[in-house]
Amino acid sequence: MSAHDRTFPPDFTFGVATSAYQVEGGIENDWAEWERGGKLKEAHARCGRAVDHWNRYEEDYGLALDVGATAFRMSLEWARIEPERGRIDGAVLEGYRERLLRMKARGLRPVVTLHHFTHPTWFHRDTPWHLPQSVEAFRAYARAVAPLLVGLDALVITLNEPMVLLLGGYLQGLMPPGLTDGPKTMAALTNMVRAHVAAREELLAVLGRVEIGISQNTLAFAPDRPWHPLDRAIVRLGAQAYNHAFHEALVSGKLRVNMPGIGSARADIPGARGACDFIGMNYYTRAHLRFLTRAPFLAFQFRDPHRRGLTDIGWELWPEGFGQVLRELKRYGLPVWVTENGVDDRGGERRAAYIHDHLGQVLAARAEGVDVRGYLYWSLLDNFEWLEGWGPRFGLYHVDFDTLERRPTPACHYYKEVATTRRLPPVLQPSAAR
């Protein structure tokens, strides 16, 4: 890259990302129930107090500012706000409003997620996603929280990684609600698209003009056996269903998904056409897919064909896939926000290079006309990593989980340099992408 090619424009946003359950602490929801059922990789692991962000939010806003961030992604915890169906906790709403106002006052643009994997304990019993009642339940929740966002110029994400929730919770039984049911997966997918539309209607009614979208986990896909035509075919089907189907429904109004051996969804959804203002994408790695001749007909794994070393969670380092997916998103003609990108780096030595390599892909994609507006690093803090518990460390700041002390990792200095100078300097260690 030339010096010009390594420069971000003045209006490009650098920020950080969190989610309520992973950092706030003291939340009773479906995940807390899941943990008590011993269903994590370490059966004794509990999120509990998390990293106490609910009480330390001012300190954590300061940490975000210290790395040059001007945006802070957080989520509202539905289970705090509506612990019993139909009962909205006004004190919790006031607490979230206070936190958002302080965030804004300190110069951080709020990026607010309404749903980041977790549900109130009543949800799967009374209004699960595979039933149409889920749409109205989510609509009522959105109506309750819309006033929190008045006057904040927030970027709003209705749903975080819906395909991860559906695959993990409805097909693999690895997360709540713990089902393995293809037809229910497709019904839930359709209702989640409808729920986004319903929430958007409620938000617009209160806020008028506001930028609303979803945050979609994206993967680069490759055939496990490049010579095998069925592996290549499953890559095409998988990329379309996983990376694009949800966003295409919100652009075209037509949901079209076909997952052989699992099910299909075809629905024209009123109000879905043009129902997103930006494309939110999360990216971490690449998956190699293999076609199987019997159920579940698909296997995926993370390989290291270029001998770069897997990340500490076992994912391939493949920033080239980030650039590939960014270029694919150009088809929508909408601004793109990178709402998560990060690495499990428990020793702290590889994070700066990871950021460098992935931001290099952002610059390359922008040079090809992809309208990438911002990059939010996952995560500001080490936190509770769902099924993996307390092992992974994605944070710019290392957290001592006993004392809750936050300490900067070496990547803090690098991220601040990029965010404040708008340049992408080299790192002192070799780059992951060659």
N, C-alpha and C positions, 0 to 999 in steps of 0.2 A: 504494500500500500504506500502511496505517496503521503506526504504530510497532510495534504488536503483531505485525502481519503480516510485519514485516521482522526478526523475531527467531527464532533457532534454539534448540531446547530444549537443556538441559544435556547430555543423552546423545547428541546428534548428533555424529558423528565427522568431523573434517576431517583429511585426510591427503594423501599424495603417492604417486606411482606410478613404477615403473621396470620394466625387464625385463632379464634376465641378459645376453643377447647384446648388447643395445644399450649397456650400460654397463660390464660387468665387464672385458672384454678378455681376450685370450689363449685364445679358445675355438676349437676345431676341430670343426666340425659341417657339416651339409648347406648352411647358408648361406655358410660360408667357402668351400666348394667352388663354390657358385653364383657367388660374387664372382670367384673365380679363372677361371671360365669367361667373364668379361667380360659378365655378363648384367644388370648394373645400368644405370641411365640414363647414368651416367658409368662407362665400362667399366674405368677404372683405380681406382675407389673400393674401399677395403678397410676393414672394421671394425677389424681388428688389435687394438690395445690398447684400443679404444673410449675411455672416459674414465677407465679404470683404477679403477673402483669396487671391484674385487676387493681391491685394496690400500688404497684410501682410504675404506673403508666407515665407519670411525669418524667421519671428517671429514664424510661425507655424512649420517650420522645427525644430527650436530650441525646441519647446514644445515636438515634437516627440522624439527628442534625450533625453530630460529630463526624459522621461518614459522608456528609454532603448531600444527604437525601432531602428532597423537597416533596415527596409523597410517601404516605404510610398506608399500607393495606392492612385492614383489620376486618374482622367479621363480627356481626351481631349474633349472639347465642339465643336461638329460638327458645330453647328450654328455660333459660333465665326469664325471658320476656313473657312466655305463655306456659308456665309450669303445669297448669291444668287447662284442658281444652275450654276455650272461651273466656278464660280469666287472664287478663293482661296485668302484669305487675308494673304499676306506675312508677314505683321507686327505681326499678331497674331501667325503665325508659329514661328517667331523669339522670341516672348514672351514666348511661351511654351518651346522652345529649351533652353532659358536662365534659366527657372525655373527647367527644368530637369537636366541641367548641375550643377546648384547650389545644387540641391538635392543630386546628386551623389557626388559632392565635399565634402559635409558635412557628408558623410558616410551612406547615406540612399539609399538602392537599390530601383530604381523606379519600381513600379508595375503599369503599364499603361493600362487603359481601354479605348478602342476606342469609345464605345457606352454604355452610362449609362442612358438608358430610353429616353433621349431627342433627338429631331430632329430639323433641320432647318425648318423654317416656310413653305418652299416650298415643303417639302418632302411628306407629306400626300396628297398634291394636285397633284404633278407631278409623284412621284415614290413610292407609298405606298407599304408596305411590301407584300400585297397580289397580287401584280403585278410583273412579272419577271424583269421589269426595275429596281426594287429596288436593285437587286444583282449588277448590273453594277454601280449604284449610290454609293453603299457602297464600291465597288472595287476602284472607282475613289478617294473616300475619303481616303481609306487606302493607296493608292499610294501617295497621297499628304502628309500624315503624316509620312510615313515610314522613311524619312531622319531624322526626329526628334530624332529617337531612336538609331542612329548610335553611337557605342562606349559606350553604357550605361549599357550593360548586364541587360536590363530590362526584367522582366516577363510581358508578354503582354496578355491582356484579350480582345478579340474582342468584345464580347457581354456580358453585365451584365443582368442576370436573364431574359432570353428571355421568359420563360413561364409566368412570372409575367406580362410582357408587353402584351403578347398575351391574357391572361385571363382578365386582367384589361382593355386593350384597344380594344380588338376584340370580347370578349364575354360578358363582364359586362358593357361596356360603361362608366367605371369609370375614365379613363385616355385617353389621346390622342391615337388613333384617335376617340375614343368614339363610336365604333361600337358594335353591338350585332349580330354577324353573324358567325355561325359555319363553313360553307364552306370557308369563307374568312380567318377564324382563321387557318384552316389547310393549306391553300395556303400560308399564311404568315409564318407559322412554316417552311414549306418546303423551302421557299425562304431565311429564316434566316439561315438555315443550309448551303444553297448554298452560302450565303453572307459570312459566316465564312470562307468557303473554298476559296472563291475569295480573301478575305482580307489576308488570310494566304499566298497565292501565291504572292501577291504584297509585303508583308513584307519580305518573304524569298528572293525574287529577289533583294532586297536592302540590307538586313542585313545578309544574309547567314544563319548562325546558330543563332536561337533565340527560346526561349521557348514560345509557343503560346497555349492558351486554351480559354475556356469560363468560366464564373462564374455563377453557377446555384443555384438559391434559392432552398433549400431542406426543406422538412417538414417531421417530423414523423407523421404518420397517425394512427388513431385508429377508430374502428367502434363506432358510437354513441350509438348503441344498440348491445352490444357484442353477444347477442343471435340471432340476425337477420342475416340470410345468405346473404341477399342482401346488408346489410351494410358491411359485411365482404368482399363480392365480390367487392364492389365499392372501398374499401380501397386498395385491390390488384391492380385494374385497375388504381386508382388515383395515387398510389405510382409509378407505372411503367411509366405512361404518364408524370407525373409532375417531378419526381426526376431523371428519367433515360433515357427517350426516346431521348433527344437531345444528351446526351453524348454517348449513344449507337450508334447513327447515325455517330458520329465522330470517333468511334472506328471501327465499322463494315462496314460503308458505306451505311447502310440500315436504313432508317427512317420508323419506324412502330409505329403508334399511333392509338388507338381506344378509343374514348370517347363516350359512348352510349348517344344518344339524341343530340349530338353536331356534330360529324363528325369523319372522320378517315383520316389518311395520310399514304400512302405506296409509297415509292420512293427509288430507288437505285441511289445514288447521286455520280456522277463521282468526284473523288478526295477527297471524305469525309473519306474514310477508312484510319485510322491512322492519321487523321488530327488534333489531339491535342496531346500536349506533357505533359500535366498535367490535373488533374481534379480540377477545382476550385469550391468550395462549400461555400455557405452562409447558416447559420442555426440560427434560433431564437426560434422555438417553435414546438408544436404539434397541429394538427387539428383533431377534431372528425367529421367523415363523416356519413351522413344519406342518404339513398336512398329515393327518392321521386317518386311517381307514375305519376307525370306530370311534364312538363318542369318547371325548368331546370334540373329535375331528380336528383339533388344532392344539399344537404345543408351541410355547414360546420360551426362549431363553436369552440370557445376555452373554454374548461371547466377547472375546478380546482378540480379534483376528490381526490387529495391527500392533499388538504387544505394547500397548500404552499403559496397561495396568488398570484393572477394574477399580471403580470407586469403593469406598469402604462398605457401602451397602451392597456391593456386587453388581453395579451397573456399568455398562460400557461408556468410556469417554469418547463421545462422538459428536463434537460441535458441528461437524459438517452436516449432520442431520438437522440441526437447528436451522441452518441456512436453507436447507432443502424445504423444510416445512414453512418457513417464513415466505419463501418464494411461492409456494402453493397457495398461501393465503391471499396473495395478490388478486386472485380470481374474484374475490368478494367486493373489491372496490371500496373497502372501508378502512379506517385507521386501525392499526394493530397495536395493542398493548401487550408487552411481555409481563404477565402478571405473576409468574414464578419462574425462576431459573436458579439452580444452585447445586451444591455438591456436598455429599457426606464425606468430610475430610477430618478424620478424628485426630490426626497429628497436626493439622493446620498448615502443612507445607504446600498443598496443591491448589488451594482455593483461589489465590491471586491469578495463577495461570489459567484456571478454569474460567474465571470472569473475563480475563483478557481474550481468550479464544472465542467465547460466546459473544462478547460485545463486538469482536471483529466480524462475526457473521451478521450481526445487526447492521453494521456499517456497510458490509457488502450487499445486503438485501436492500438497504435504503438506496444505494447507488444504482440498483436495478429497478427502482421505482416502487418498492414496498413502503407504504406510509407507516413506518414504525414510530410511534409517538413517545413511548416510554419503556423503561426496563426496571422491574422491581425484583431485587435479589431475594431469594428464599434461603435463609430467613434472617431477620435481624438478630434473633437469639437462637441458641440451641434450645430444643423443646421436646415435647413428647411426640414421638413419631409413630402414632397409630399402632398397627400390629407389631412394629419393631420395638415399641417401648422406648426406653431411655438410652439405647445404644448409639444410634446415629447422631451426628453433629453437623448440622447444616448452617449453623449460625455464623454471622460475621463476628458476633461476640460469643466467646466461650462462657458457658454458665456452669458454675459449680452447683450441682443439683442438691448438695447438702446445705450449703450456706446461701445459695442463690446469688452469690457474687457474680457480676458480669465483668469479663475481662476482654479487651480487644484481641482479636487474632491478627496475624500479619496482614490479612487481606483488608482490614479496615483502612490502613494507610493507602493501599493501592486504590480501593474503591473511592475514597475521598479525593484522591488525585484526579481520577477520571471525572468524577462528578463535578468538581470545582473548576478544573481547567478545560473541560470539554474535549480533551485529547485522550487517545488510547496509547499510552506509552508501553514499551516492552517491559516484561518482568525479568527479574534477575535469574530465574530458573528457566529451563527449557519449556517451550510451549507444548501443550498436549497435541495440537494439530500441526502437522508438518505438510 
